[in-house]
Amino acid sequence: MAYATVDDVSVRLGRALTTAETAQVTAWLDDLEAMVLSRVPDFAEQVAAGDIPAGVVRSVFATAIIRVLNNPKGLRQHTVSIDDFSRTETVDSALSSGALYLTDEEWGLLSPGSSGDAFTITPYNAARLAGYWSSPTTWESY
């Protein structure tokens, strides 16, 4: 199932894509779909049910692809000097690593039903231990 199209990417990018870019974008759309389905197996059902809005999916997919199109090498700085030639390139992974990926925020948009308890630790047999904390008696009485 196509969650986003080449046209969705082109419109959000603000320009027409070249033939080579169109082929790349088509492949990247397939890659993103595979990535999402590997992490959220019932993704298609959630989109069909409206739990995840189709517009959000299009936007997330297009944003991830535009991130790579705008900065395919993941550069922050590129310097070229002419006399006594010099060339400097600095990678900026904050903007783009040059790889196709989804940010944590984007993953959150694509899996809204996930629990917020990722970093909650519940002790083993917590109900039994709760009595120890609230009991007015001392530890020695146990």
N, C-alpha and C positions, 0 to 999 in steps of 0.2 A: 504494500500500500504506500503510495506517495504522500508523505506528510507535508512536503514543500516541493516547489518546482524551481527550475532554473530562472523563470520569470520572477519568482518571489525574491530570489537573491539579487537579480539585476535591478529590480525596482528599489530595493533597500540600499543597494550599492550606489545608485544614482547614475548609472551609465550602462550602455549595452556591453555585453560580454563578447569577447573574441571567440572564434571557433574553438581554439585550444582551451580557453577558459570554460566554455560551455561543456566540453567533454570532461574537464576536471570537476566542475561543479556537479555534474550528473553523478560521477563516481563518488564524490564526497557526500552527496545526499544519501546514497546507498550505504556508505560507511557509517554515517551518523545514525541511520535507522538501525543498522546492525548493532552499533554500540549501545543504543538505548534499549533495544529488545534484549540484549544480553544481560542488562542490569534490571530492567523492568519487563519481565516476560508477558505480563498482561497489559502492556502499553496500548495495543490496538483496541482492546476492549474498553480501556479507560477513556481513550479519545472518542470512540464510538458512543459511549455513554454520556459524554460531555463532562466527565470528571476532570479531564485535562482539555481546555479549550484548544480547538484546532488552530486558531490565530496565534496562540502562545507558542505552539509547536513550530509553526512556520517562522515566527520571529526568532526563536532560539536557534533553529537550524540555519537560518540565513545569517544571523549574527556570528555564529561559529565559523561559517565559511568566509564571510567578509573579513573576519579577523586574519585569516590566512591570505586571502587575496590582497589585502592592503599591506601586509608585511610578511611576505613568504619566507624571508630569511630570518625573521625575528630580530631585526636590527633596531637599535635606538639611535645610533650615530653612524654616519658613513662619511668619511673624509677622503678626498682625492686631491693630491698636489701634483702640479705639472713638472716644474723644474726639480731635478733630482727626485724623480717619482716617489711618491709616498701614498699609501692607501691604508686607511684605518676603518675597521668596522667593529661596532660594539653591539653585542646582543642584548636585547631588552625583553626578557621573558614576561615582564609584567603586561606588556601590550600584546605580544604574540610570540609564541615559541617557534612559530613557523610550522607547527604541527596542528592537525585538526583535533580539537578537544572541546569539551564542555566544561565551563567553570562550575564551582560548587553552587553558585546562585542559579545557574541554568539547570543543573541537575535537580535543584529544589523545585523549580518551576515544572519540570517534567515528571516529578514524582510527589505530588502534593499529599498523597495518603500516607507518606512515610512518617513514622513516629519521631517525636523530638527527644526520645530517651536514649540517644546514642551514647551519651556519656554519663548515664545514671547507673550507679552501682547499687544493687540490692543485696544485702548480706544474706548468706545462706540461713534459712530458718528465721527470717526476720520477725515473724509474728511471735515466736517463742522468746526471742531476745528482747522484744519490745517491753516485756514485763520487767526485765532487769533495769531498764532505764527509768521506768515510771514508778517502780516500787519504792515505797518509803523505807523499806528495810535495808539492811546492810548486805554486802556481798557474803559475809560469813554465814548468813542464815540459809544460803543455798547450798 
